[in-house]
């Protein structure tokens, strides 16, 4: 299933908070968008992994994304290593996004820059023919590299390279963010 945009976040709610209005706008304009959470956010102060799963699904439905996958990496403790990269590369190759949106490269939460580096590295490596991954049916995947990787802002204010006009889409972003009741 080829999609236009793949949004990746370290935790459920990162995507909504960092790029929710942009995603809503792109979907309204006919783009296909998928979402991947690296962790279940199980170390969060409020809620549980199970409540976050339900909240993430509700937020996906509000935004209108085609799918949402959780990689099940360890909240707070995942690393940007070969094993994690290969799992994410397999997802990138499966969905062949033209654009990837991911966490900020510098942020207050330690998982955000780790998620950013992991996503960026996986996007590059996914285009290398000698990096081998298999699909859900056990078939070798071909290389695929997204044409663009963009980082959405979260906690720290940084000087953006560009700004997306999301006029009219803030209510959808807020509804998706508020799906996280915990």
Residue, then its C-alpha position, 0 to 999 in steps of 0.5 A: x500500500x503506497x501512501x503519500x505521507x508517513x508520520x512517525x512519533x516516539x509516543x502516541x500523541x506526538x504526531x497529533x501535537x506536532x503535526x496534527x493540523x498539517x496531517x488533517x489538511x493533507x488528508x482533506x486535500x486527498x493525500x493518504x497518510x499513515x501513522x507509526x508510533x515507536x512506543x506505547x508511551x507506557x512510562x507516561x505519568x497518566x494512563x496505561x499502555x492500553x488506554x494510550x492504545x485506545x486514545x491513539x486509535x481514536x485520534x487516528x480516526x479523528x484525523x482520518x489517517x489510513x492506518x496507525x501502527x505501534x512498533x512496541x519499542x521500549x518507552x524511554x529505552x529504545x535506541x537507534x541501532x541496527x535492530x530498531x532501524x531494520x524494523x522501521x526500514x521494513x515499514x518504510x519499504x512496505x508503505x513507500x511514503x514520499x514524505x516522512x514527518x517525524x519528531x524534532x531533532x532536539x527536544x526536552x523529552x529524551x525519546x524525541x531526538x532518539x525517535x528523530x534520529x531513528x526515523x531519519x536514519x531508517x529513511x536513508x538506509x531504506x534506500x540502500x539495496x544491500x540493506x535486506x528486509x522482508x515483508x509480512x509474507x516473507x518476501x524480500x523488500x526492494x529499496x525505497x527512500x522517501x524524497x523528503x523527511x521533515x521534523x515537526x516542532x514539539x517542546x523547544x521553539x526552533x527557527x523553522x525552515x518553513x511553515x505550513x498554513x493550517x488555517x481551518x484545520x486547528x479544530x481537527x488537531x485539537x479534537x485529535x489531541x483531546x482524544x488523549x483523555x489521560 
